[in-house]
Amino acid sequence: MGRKSGDNNFANYVGYQNFSSDEPTVRINLTNWFLKWENGKPGFFLQAEKTYKQMPFETFRGTASHKSKENSMAGYKDLVKDYFNQTMEEIEQCLIKAKNLTN
C-alpha cells in the first residue's frame, strides 16, 4: 500500500541525519541539544529519538535564551564558550562568513 497524497512524514524523517564526523559532542545539561564541530564549523544539534538534526544558529539561540531562565538551559553560554572557544557573538560572525562564502 502506497503513501497517501500529501503525507510528508517520510520527508521529515529523511531530513534527519547522524553526525558526519567523529568529533566529540557536548550535551547541554539534560536537554536534547548537543554542541559539535561539523565540517570545521560550530554546529548545534537537536536529538530526536536516536537521530540528530543540525539546527540553524538562530534556532538554537532563540530556544536557549528563551529557556535560559529555566534550569534545563542554565549556563548554556558558558558551555558553548568552553567547547568552541568562542562566544555566541563570535560563532554567529563565523557562521555568517561561512554562509557568505558558499553563496
C-alpha positions in Angstrom: 0.0 0.0 0.0 1.5 3.4 -1.0 1.6 6.6 0.9 -1.4 8.9 0.9 -1.2 12.1 -1.2 0.2 14.9 1.0 1.9 12.5 3.5 5.1 14.4 4.5 6.1 12.2 7.4 8.6 10.3 5.3 10.2 13.5 4.0 10.5 14.8 7.6 12.2 11.5 8.7 14.6 11.5 5.8 15.6 15.1 6.8 17.2 13.8 10.0 20.9 12.9 10.0 23.5 11.4 12.2 26.8 13.2 12.8 29.1 13.2 9.8 32.3 13.2 11.8 33.8 11.6 14.9 34.4 14.8 16.8 33.3 14.7 20.4 30.0 16.2 21.4 28.8 18.1 24.4 25.3 17.8 25.7 23.7 20.9 27.2 22.7 19.8 30.7 19.9 17.1 30.3 18.3 18.7 27.2 18.2 17.3 23.7 20.7 20.0 22.5 24.2 19.0 21.5 27.3 21.0 20.5 29.7 19.7 17.9 32.2 20.8 15.4 30.7 19.8 12.0 32.6 20.4 8.7 35.0 22.7 10.5 32.2 25.0 11.8 30.4 25.1 15.1 27.2 23.0 15.0 24.1 22.9 17.1 22.2 19.6 17.0 18.8 18.6 18.3 18.3 15.0 19.2 15.1 13.3 18.1 14.9 9.7 19.3 18.2 8.2 18.0 19.0 10.7 15.3 20.3 14.2 15.3 19.2 17.2 13.2 21.6 20.1 12.8 19.7 23.3 13.5 20.4 26.8 12.4 22.3 29.0 14.9 19.3 31.4 15.2 17.0 28.5 16.3 19.5 27.4 19.0 20.0 31.0 20.2 16.2 31.6 20.4 15.5 28.4 22.2 18.4 28.7 24.6 17.8 32.3 25.5 14.1 31.7 26.0 14.7 28.7 28.2 17.7 30.1 30.0 15.6 31.2 32.9 14.7 27.5 33.4 17.2 25.1 35.0 17.5 23.0 31.8 19.4 25.5 29.7 21.0 27.4 32.5 24.7 28.2 31.8 24.4 27.4 28.0 26.6 30.3 27.1 29.5 29.0 29.3 29.2 25.6 27.8 29.2 27.0 24.3 32.3 29.2 25.1 34.1 26.3 26.8 33.5 23.8 23.9 34.0 26.1 20.9 36.5 28.6 22.5 34.3 31.3 21.0 31.5 33.5 22.4 28.0 33.3 20.9 28.7 36.6 19.0 31.9 35.2 17.5 30.2 32.0 16.5 27.4 34.0 14.8 30.0 36.0 12.8 31.9 32.8 11.9 28.7 31.2 10.6 27.7 34.3 8.7 31.1 34.4 6.9 30.9 30.7 6.1 27.4 31.2 4.6 28.5 34.1 2.5 31.4 32.1 1.1 29.1 29.3 0.0 26.7 31.7 -1.7 
